[in-house]
Amino acid sequence: MKNVSLFLTLLLCLMSALPGHTEPKNVTDFNSLVDKYFDFYFSFHPSEATAEGFHQYDQKLEDYSAAAHAQQIRGLKEYLSKFEAVDGSKLPPYTAGDREWIISSIHAGLLELEDIQMWKKDPDGYTSGVTNSIFVIMKRNYAAPEERLRAAIDRERQIPQALDYARQNLKNPPKIYTEIALQQLPDETDFFQRCA
């Protein structure tokens, strides 16, 4: 669902940039801010970027460190201020809707990172996350197999560090989360063995 919403937002932004369609300055300024926001967002979520078709992040795995989470929180708060400073009443309805969606998305991200903090509770977020990072590269034929393989290997080399961060970040995870993660491990191991 999150990916579908993200895709629709990007589609709306791209539609406003169609040739022959001149936007007012406040809309072009807003679209520039959106581009910068997604560059920021995808730098913290490279697997999601790959899944959405932005392949400049293909060699990068998510940085699961506490420092990266803190940096993302700071950046989200900065972008929240920037988007809230845009006067939505002076934007066309489709652009004002994009603004509201992005603001809501940032609030949701901050709620997760600061309050819910599943990154401190759910071991499956790490093991499934690193597995998915390889899966999104291998599932589509967006580039030559050799290029995708290089990207997958680059990400795989970063997995030991990601799992070290998991050990550092997880604080007494609930039993059910741990059980689910353990149940998932055989399938995730099988995935890597079949890709090898």
C-alpha positions in Angstrom: 0.0 0.0 0.0 2.8 2.4 0.9 4.5 1.8 -2.5 1.2 2.3 -4.3 0.7 5.7 -2.6 4.3 6.7 -3.3 3.9 5.7 -6.9 0.7 7.8 -7.3 2.3 10.8 -5.7 5.3 10.6 -8.0 2.9 10.1 -11.0 1.0 13.2 -10.1 4.2 15.2 -9.7 5.5 13.9 -13.1 2.2 14.7 -14.8 2.6 18.3 -13.8 5.9 18.4 -15.7 4.5 17.3 -19.1 5.7 19.2 -22.1 3.6 22.1 -23.1 2.2 22.4 -19.7 3.6 25.5 -17.9 3.1 25.6 -14.2 3.1 28.7 -12.0 6.3 29.4 -10.1 4.8 28.3 -6.7 4.0 24.9 -8.3 7.4 24.5 -9.9 9.0 25.5 -6.5 6.8 22.9 -4.8 7.7 20.2 -7.4 11.4 21.0 -6.8 10.9 20.5 -3.1 9.2 17.2 -3.7 12.1 16.0 -5.9 14.6 17.0 -3.1 12.4 15.2 -0.5 12.3 12.0 -2.5 16.1 12.2 -3.0 16.4 12.4 0.8 13.8 9.7 1.4 15.2 7.2 -1.0 18.7 7.7 0.4 17.4 6.1 3.6 15.2 3.6 1.8 17.3 2.4 -1.2 15.4 -1.0 -1.5 12.2 0.9 -1.9 13.8 3.2 -4.5 14.8 0.1 -6.4 11.3 -1.3 -6.2 10.0 2.1 -7.5 12.4 2.1 -10.5 15.0 4.5 -9.2 18.2 2.5 -9.7 20.8 5.0 -8.6 20.5 3.4 -5.2 20.9 -0.2 -6.3 24.3 -0.7 -4.7 23.2 0.7 -1.4 21.6 -1.2 1.5 19.6 0.5 4.1 21.7 2.0 7.0 20.1 0.4 10.0 22.3 2.2 12.5 20.8 4.3 15.4 22.8 7.3 14.0 21.1 6.9 10.6 17.7 6.7 12.3 18.5 10.0 14.2 19.7 11.6 10.9 16.5 10.6 9.2 14.4 12.0 12.0 16.2 15.3 11.7 15.7 15.4 8.0 12.1 14.5 8.2 11.5 17.3 10.6 13.3 19.8 8.3 11.2 18.7 5.3 8.0 18.8 7.4 8.7 22.4 8.2 9.4 23.2 4.5 6.2 21.5 3.3 4.1 23.1 6.1 5.5 26.5 5.1 4.0 26.1 1.6 0.6 27.7 1.4 -1.7 24.9 0.2 -4.5 27.3 -0.5 -2.4 28.9 -3.3 -1.7 25.6 -5.0 -3.9 23.8 -7.6 -6.0 21.1 -6.0 -3.9 18.2 -7.3 -0.8 19.8 -6.0 -2.4 20.8 -2.7 -3.4 17.1 -2.4 0.2 16.1 -3.0 1.3 18.5 -0.2 -1.2 17.0 2.2 -0.2 13.5 1.4 3.5 14.2 1.9 2.9 16.0 5.2 0.9 13.0 6.4 3.5 10.6 5.2 6.2 12.5 7.1 4.1 12.5 10.2 3.7 8.7 9.9 7.4 8.3 9.4 8.2 10.3 12.5 5.6 8.4 14.5 7.3 5.2 13.5 10.9 6.3 14.1 10.3 8.3 17.3 7.4 6.7 19.1 6.6 3.2 17.8 10.2 2.4 17.1 9.8 -1.0 15.5 13.5 -0.8 14.6 14.1 -1.5 18.3 11.5 -4.2 18.7 11.2 -6.3 15.5 14.0 -8.6 14.5 12.1 -9.6 11.3 12.5 -6.0 10.1 16.2 -6.6 9.7 16.2 -10.2 8.3 13.2 -9.6 5.9 14.6 -6.2 5.1 17.9 -7.4 3.8 16.3 -10.3 2.0 13.8 -8.0 0.3 16.7 -5.7 -0.7 18.1 -8.5 -2.9 14.7 -9.7 -4.1 13.7 -6.3 -5.5 16.9 -6.3 -7.6 16.4 -9.9 -8.9 12.7 -9.9 -9.6 12.8 -7.4 -12.5 14.7 -7.3 -15.7 15.4 -3.6 -15.6 19.1 -4.1 -16.5 21.4 -6.8 -17.8 21.7 -9.7 -15.4 25.3 -9.0 -14.8 24.6 -5.4 -13.7 21.8 -6.6 -11.4 24.1 -9.3 -10.0 26.8 -6.7 -9.2 24.2 -4.6 -7.4 23.0 -7.6 -5.4 26.5 -8.5 -4.5 27.2 -4.9 -3.4 24.1 -5.1 -1.1 25.0 -8.6 0.2 28.4 -7.3 1.3 26.6 -4.8 3.5 24.3 -7.4 5.2 26.8 -8.3 8.0 26.9 -4.7 9.1 23.1 -4.5 9.0 22.8 -7.5 11.2 25.4 -6.0 13.6 23.1 -2.9 13.8 20.2 -5.3 14.5 22.1 -6.7 17.5 22.8 -3.2 18.8 19.3 -1.7 18.2 17.0 -4.5 19.3 15.9 -3.9 22.9 14.1 -6.9 24.5 11.9 -7.6 21.4 8.4 -9.1 22.2 8.4 -12.8 22.2 5.9 -13.0 19.3 8.1 -10.8 17.1 11.1 -13.0 17.8 9.0 -16.1 17.1 7.9 -14.7 13.7 11.4 -13.7 12.8 12.6 -17.2 13.6 9.8 -18.8 11.6 10.8 -16.6 8.6 14.5 -17.5 8.7 14.4 -20.9 6.9 12.6 -19.3 3.9 15.0 -16.3 3.9 18.0 -18.7 4.0 16.5 -20.7 1.2 16.0 -17.6 -0.9 19.8 -16.8 -0.6 20.7 -20.4 -1.4 18.6 -20.4 -4.5 20.0 -17.1 -5.7 23.6 -18.3 -5.3 
